[in-house]
Amino acid sequence: MRDSAWAKRRFVDAVAAGGDVALDELALLLPAAIGFVSRVDLVGGLTKLDELAADVTSPTIDGVCRSLFRGDRALVGHRDDYYDPRNSFIEDVLATRKGIPISLSVIAMEVGRRVGVDLVGVGMPGHFLIAERPIHGLVPETFADPFHGGRIMDASGCARLFAEMLGAAQRFDVRFLAATPAMSIVERMLNNLKAVYLRNGDTARLQGVMALRAAFPGLGRAERDEFRRLMAPYN
């Protein structure tokens, strides 16, 4: 077990370096790095993902989804309390078996990586998905929706989901389905937490989130200025 100061340093150093990041590690560090919890068991969290991977019997996108999102012990979308910050924390999601689209997707991606299934995140507006990494071009061909039982879809199915989520008046663009880099996934997780803590007025956790966002290359001063603006009503 390591303390929150260590978690924050490790998180900040990883994202400040840029490039590829260890998505499973950063996701597990997140609650301690923002000060939501005081300690993190990184090795224990990674071991839990290893154990989930050991239960996958078919190394395909459907096999990963079948193992994680279907059956009596399935991980499911947390509809009852969507804005609970714990829905963004991998260890809590694994404990409660409930999460939001991006946290469920990160689990699926990291379990897939462990069994040789190359899955990418897809940051479609309004809903986060996973997909098989495309062999040609930027847009995958086969997608899955971890929040809704890991159902398998093609691009047309994603377009229908987009319309269901955002309304038929919103125009769908196939470029919404391009793979999202790991660094951008971490940033989106922080954005979700920022919205949650603004919603519930938790300024201490919001400061922790903004400090991590400021570590991303090119965001430092802008994040500090935004934090001061967000804090003005509380001063």
Legacy VTK file of the C-alpha trace (Angstrom):
# vtk DataFile Version 3.0
C-alpha trace
ASCII
DATASET POLYDATA
POINTS 235 float
0.000 0.000 0.000
1.242 3.490 -0.844
-0.060 6.886 0.277
-1.893 9.519 -1.741
1.181 11.738 -2.131
3.024 8.872 -3.818
0.012 8.166 -6.033
-0.186 11.788 -7.136
3.548 11.963 -7.926
3.402 8.742 -9.931
0.304 9.890 -11.813
1.680 13.364 -12.576
5.058 12.029 -13.708
3.387 9.562 -16.077
1.092 12.041 -17.815
3.642 14.873 -17.865
5.976 12.634 -19.872
3.334 12.373 -22.624
3.062 9.567 -25.158
1.695 6.150 -24.275
0.566 5.684 -20.693
-0.295 2.586 -18.651
-4.064 2.951 -18.617
-4.687 0.328 -15.934
-2.124 1.864 -13.587
-3.357 5.448 -13.969
-6.981 4.397 -13.519
-6.093 2.581 -10.314
-4.041 5.522 -9.010
-6.809 8.022 -9.693
-8.811 7.989 -6.409
-5.714 8.329 -4.246
-4.104 10.857 -6.590
-7.061 13.269 -6.226
-7.319 12.667 -2.468
-10.556 10.652 -2.497
-8.786 7.920 -0.513
-5.573 8.114 1.508
-3.859 4.973 0.213
-3.701 2.830 -2.914
-2.888 -0.847 -3.401
-1.647 -0.702 -6.978
-0.345 -4.265 -7.063
-3.613 -5.567 -5.636
-5.641 -3.707 -8.248
-3.504 -4.988 -11.102
-3.845 -8.508 -9.703
-7.652 -8.219 -9.781
-7.481 -7.372 -13.477
-5.189 -10.370 -13.994
-7.769 -12.574 -12.277
-10.567 -11.276 -14.498
-8.430 -12.029 -17.531
-7.884 -15.589 -16.322
-11.647 -16.161 -16.536
-11.875 -15.191 -20.215
-12.330 -18.400 -22.194
-12.460 -16.934 -25.702
-9.833 -14.338 -26.721
-12.173 -12.189 -28.826
-14.022 -8.935 -28.199
-17.226 -10.907 -27.665
-15.415 -13.352 -25.383
-14.133 -10.506 -23.208
-17.597 -8.916 -23.081
-19.295 -12.231 -22.348
-16.948 -12.855 -19.426
-17.216 -9.350 -17.953
-20.689 -8.059 -18.755
-23.011 -11.062 -18.869
-24.013 -13.659 -16.316
-24.640 -13.690 -12.576
-21.448 -11.797 -11.676
-21.576 -9.303 -14.527
-20.276 -5.770 -14.318
-23.236 -3.528 -15.133
-24.036 0.090 -15.828
-24.852 2.012 -12.644
-28.068 3.782 -13.570
-29.357 4.386 -10.022
-26.547 6.726 -8.959
-24.714 7.620 -12.149
-22.946 10.647 -10.619
-21.366 8.855 -7.673
-17.617 9.524 -8.141
-16.860 5.930 -7.194
-18.314 4.901 -10.556
-15.110 6.302 -12.072
-12.761 4.324 -9.816
-11.776 0.880 -11.063
-11.352 -0.743 -7.633
-14.810 0.456 -6.563
-16.368 -0.704 -9.826
-14.864 -4.148 -9.340
-16.156 -4.237 -5.754
-19.710 -3.057 -6.464
-19.937 -4.560 -9.983
-21.354 -1.222 -11.177
-19.787 1.558 -13.200
-20.174 4.163 -15.904
-19.331 3.605 -19.588
-15.733 4.785 -19.448
-14.726 2.866 -16.315
-16.337 -0.339 -17.607
-14.577 0.228 -20.934
-11.176 0.673 -19.284
-11.637 -2.614 -17.445
-12.568 -4.361 -20.698
-9.607 -2.863 -22.553
-7.138 -3.911 -19.881
-8.599 -7.390 -19.522
-8.504 -7.697 -23.302
-4.854 -6.660 -23.391
-4.014 -9.396 -20.929
-5.567 -12.089 -23.133
-4.236 -10.774 -26.445
-7.357 -8.906 -27.609
-6.343 -5.449 -28.814
-9.226 -3.224 -27.769
-9.370 0.559 -28.041
-11.593 3.123 -26.409
-14.058 5.040 -28.540
-15.031 8.425 -27.115
-18.257 8.883 -29.050
-20.073 12.029 -27.887
-22.530 11.129 -25.145
-21.344 7.558 -24.614
-18.046 5.684 -24.322
-17.523 2.405 -26.205
-14.796 -0.106 -26.955
-13.775 -1.579 -30.303
-11.314 -3.880 -31.952
-8.302 -1.845 -33.020
-8.682 -1.128 -36.759
-6.224 -2.833 -39.070
-6.765 -0.252 -41.794
-7.798 3.373 -41.367
-8.830 5.190 -38.197
-12.355 3.874 -37.626
-12.882 0.359 -36.242
-15.401 -2.092 -37.686
-16.540 -3.964 -34.582
-17.677 -2.180 -31.414
-19.072 -3.135 -28.013
-21.060 -1.245 -25.400
-19.929 -2.267 -21.887
-22.638 -0.155 -20.217
-25.377 -2.136 -21.954
-24.242 -5.711 -21.402
-21.305 -5.615 -23.790
-23.539 -5.820 -26.859
-21.651 -6.042 -30.144
-22.364 -3.453 -32.845
-21.144 -2.175 -36.181
-20.901 1.505 -37.128
-24.607 1.598 -38.011
-25.471 0.315 -34.547
-23.303 3.025 -33.023
-25.131 5.640 -35.081
-28.470 4.377 -33.766
-27.154 4.482 -30.189
-25.903 8.026 -30.778
-29.415 9.068 -31.870
-30.938 7.362 -28.813
-28.535 9.130 -26.470
-28.487 12.628 -27.982
-31.637 12.806 -30.093
-32.299 12.449 -33.785
-31.651 16.161 -34.346
-27.950 15.685 -33.577
-25.946 14.836 -36.668
-23.813 11.698 -36.478
-20.335 11.662 -37.998
-18.461 8.384 -38.472
-15.329 10.186 -37.257
-16.897 10.074 -33.778
-15.932 6.390 -33.822
-12.183 6.872 -34.206
-10.021 5.260 -31.532
-9.331 7.456 -28.499
-5.689 7.505 -27.279
-5.058 6.296 -23.742
-3.961 9.767 -22.589
-7.249 11.225 -23.832
-9.175 8.503 -21.993
-7.512 9.485 -18.716
-8.265 13.139 -19.406
-11.921 12.269 -20.092
-12.104 10.391 -16.786
-10.829 13.513 -15.040
-13.353 15.641 -16.913
-16.137 13.374 -15.654
-14.911 13.740 -12.085
-14.591 17.488 -12.492
-18.277 17.623 -13.486
-19.263 15.428 -10.521
-17.398 17.527 -7.961
-18.709 20.769 -9.418
-22.189 19.285 -9.205
-21.887 18.370 -5.526
-19.695 21.311 -4.448
-16.754 19.176 -3.286
-14.029 21.797 -3.673
-11.267 19.708 -2.085
-11.689 16.844 -4.557
-12.175 19.321 -7.395
-8.815 20.868 -6.560
-7.271 17.396 -6.681
-8.774 16.746 -10.107
-7.634 20.089 -11.483
-4.109 19.524 -10.187
-3.917 16.281 -12.156
-5.373 17.907 -15.262
-2.736 20.629 -15.005
-0.038 17.975 -15.371
-1.085 17.176 -18.939
1.304 18.717 -21.493
0.100 22.178 -22.504
-2.688 22.446 -19.909
-0.890 23.760 -16.825
-1.613 27.490 -16.749
-5.068 27.123 -18.310
-6.052 24.622 -15.620
-4.805 26.858 -12.805
-6.693 29.836 -14.231
-9.866 27.770 -14.608
-9.599 26.463 -11.054
-9.381 30.018 -9.704
-12.447 30.944 -11.737
-14.381 27.900 -10.512
-13.446 28.621 -6.918
-14.503 32.276 -7.008
-18.102 31.588 -5.839
-16.756 29.747 -2.774
-14.337 32.488 -1.669
LINES 1 236
235 0 1 2 3 4 5 6 7 8 9 10 11 12 13 14 15 16 17 18 19 20 21 22 23 24 25 26 27 28 29 30 31 32 33 34 35 36 37 38 39 40 41 42 43 44 45 46 47 48 49 50 51 52 53 54 55 56 57 58 59 60 61 62 63 64 65 66 67 68 69 70 71 72 73 74 75 76 77 78 79 80 81 82 83 84 85 86 87 88 89 90 91 92 93 94 95 96 97 98 99 100 101 102 103 104 105 106 107 108 109 110 111 112 113 114 115 116 117 118 119 120 121 122 123 124 125 126 127 128 129 130 131 132 133 134 135 136 137 138 139 140 141 142 143 144 145 146 147 148 149 150 151 152 153 154 155 156 157 158 159 160 161 162 163 164 165 166 167 168 169 170 171 172 173 174 175 176 177 178 179 180 181 182 183 184 185 186 187 188 189 190 191 192 193 194 195 196 197 198 199 200 201 202 203 204 205 206 207 208 209 210 211 212 213 214 215 216 217 218 219 220 221 222 223 224 225 226 227 228 229 230 231 232 233 234
